[in-house]
Amino acid sequence: MNALLSGFLLGLSLIAAIGAQNAFVLRQGLQKRHVFAVSLACSLSDAVLVFSGVIGFGAVISKAPWIAATMSLLGGAFLAIYACRSFYSAFRHEASLNPAETSPPGLKATLLTCLAFTWLNPHVYLDTVVLLGSISANYGAERFHFGAGAITASFVFFFALGYGARLLAPVFANPRAWRILDFLIGLVMGALALKLLLGAMP
């Protein structure tokens, strides 16, 4: 139980910080579009990454710095593009910001975007595969309990974020609130893109 709880609390602390993936899930939750699929995709992705770390794949990542550099370049470019989209959405005509008046992306496009936020972020490998994987080794035979706790935290967090966002729906009935949200998302994405691209430079 101690290993399970430790994994849960550490996993929760790692994913609760504001980031590109969380901002995307929040926006989907506010728009009530593909919330279950997006929450599940994020949770399952974390489960795969955490399990990889627990079984020792983190050592491979640590010995191959080119993987992180490649992911930084790809992830930075992707986030930069999404940041531009968010800024464009923030400054276009207010009426078009009403979710009911826009043409929503299909499930496939939404999931591909969601997976890109997860798998093109090199920090997710450091947090889940390397960090959680390394810490789990300290629990010996109970390392899988530790990993299960971290995976449970991901499921709880993403589904709570996705469906809990609906509580803010009355606030976002005002188009101005959507403009502010899109602008803030653009700032987050832009800052992360700059950080990744600068970090990939020799």
N, C-alpha and C positions, 0 to 999 in steps of 0.2 A: 504493500500500500504506500509506503514511503517513496519508493521509486516511481510509482504511478503518479502520485501527487506532485513530486518534484518535476517530473517531465511535463505535467499539465501546466504548472505555474511558470516554468521557464519557457515552454512553448508559447504560452499566452503572452508573456512579456515581450517575446521576440516579434510576434505578428501584430500586436496592438498598436505599434507606432504608426503614425501617418505615413503612407507611402502610395505609390502608383496603383498597386493592386487593390488596396483598401479603398482608395478614392473611386476606382472603377466599380467595385462592388456596391459602394454607397450610392453611386449614381444610378446603377441598375435597380437598386432597391427603391429609390425615390420614384423612378419611372415605372416600377412594377413590371419590368420586362425581363423575362428569362431568369428570374431571381433564383429559383431552385437549381437550374442547370449551372448558373454561374457559381453559386455557393458550393455546389457539389464538385465542380471542376477545380476550384481553388483548394478545397479540402482534400480531394483525392491526389492532387499534385503534391501537396504538402506531405501526404501519407507516403507517397512513393519516395520523396526526397528524404524524409526522416528515416524510413526503413533502410534506404541505401546507406545512410550514415551509421545506423546501428550495426549493420552487417560489415562495416569497415570500408565502404567505398570512399569515405572522406580522405583516407590516406592517399588514394589515387589522385584525387583532386589537388591535394596539397603538393604533390610531386609533379604536377603538370600545370604550371602557371599560365601557359598559353591558353588554357581553357577559359580562365577568368578574363584574360585580356580580350579574347575573341567575343565573349559574352558582353563585355563592357562596351565594345564598339557597336555590336548589333543592338544591344539594349539601349544605348545612348541615342542611336539614330532613331529607333522606334519611339522612344519617349519624346524626342525633339519634335517628331512629326505630330504625335498626339497632343503635345503642348500647343503647337500652332493651331490645331483643330479646336482645342478648348478656348484659346484666345479669340479665334474667329467666331465661335459660338457665343462668347461673352459679349462681343461688340456688334453683333448683327442685330437686325430689327427685333424688338422685344416680343412681338406677337409670335414669332417663329420659335420662341423658346418654350412654349407650352408643349409638353410631351404629347398631348393629344393631337396636336396640329402637325407633328413631324412624322416622316416616314421612318418607322423604327427598323433598325438592322435586323436581319433574320437571325435565327438561332445559330446557324453555322458561323456567320460572320462574328457574332457576339462571342461565341466560344473561342474562336481563333484569336480574337483580340485579348480575351481573358487569359488564355494560355500563353500568349506572347508576354503579357505583363509578368507572368510567373516565371517562365522558363528562360526568358532573355535577361533576367535580372541576376547578375553574378552574386549579389549579396544574399540571395536566397540559398545559394549553394554553401556560402560561408556560414550562414545562420543554421540551416537545417542539416546539411550533409556533414560539414566539417565540425562546427561547434557542438551541435546536439550529439553528433556521432561520437566526438571525443569525450564528452561528458558522460555519455551512456556507458562507455567502457569502464568507468569507475564503479558501476553497479554490478559488474560481473554477470552472474547468471540472471540477474533481474534487469539487465539492460533492455530487454524487450518490453518489460513493464514500463520502464522509463520512456521508451519510444512510443508505446501505446498511449501514455499520458499526454505526450506532445501532440500526437495525432488527434486525440480527443479534443485538445484545446483548439486545434485548427477547425474542426467541425463545429464546435460550439461558437467560436468567434465569427466565422464567415456566415453561418446561418443566422446568428443573432444580428450581425451587421446588415445583411441583406434584407431580412424581414423586419428588423427593428427600425430601419430607415423609414418605413411607412408612417411611423409616429410623427415624422417631420413633414408629412405630406401637406398639412394645412399651411405651413410656412412657405412651401414651394409652390403654392397656388399662385403666388405673386411672381410674375416673370422676372422682376428685379432680383429676387432671391436666386433664381437660376443663373442669372448673369454673374452674380457674385460667386456662386459655387463654381461655375465654369472658369472664372478668372482665377480663383484659388487653386483649382485643379491644374490649370495651366502653369501657375507658379511652381507647384509641387513637381509636376512632370519636367518642367524646364530646368529646375534646380537639380533634379536627379540626373537628367540627361547630361548636364554640364559636368556634374561630379563623375559620372561614368566615363565620359569621353576624356576628361582630363586625367583620370586614373589609368586609362589605357595607354596614355602617351609614355614613351620611354624616358 
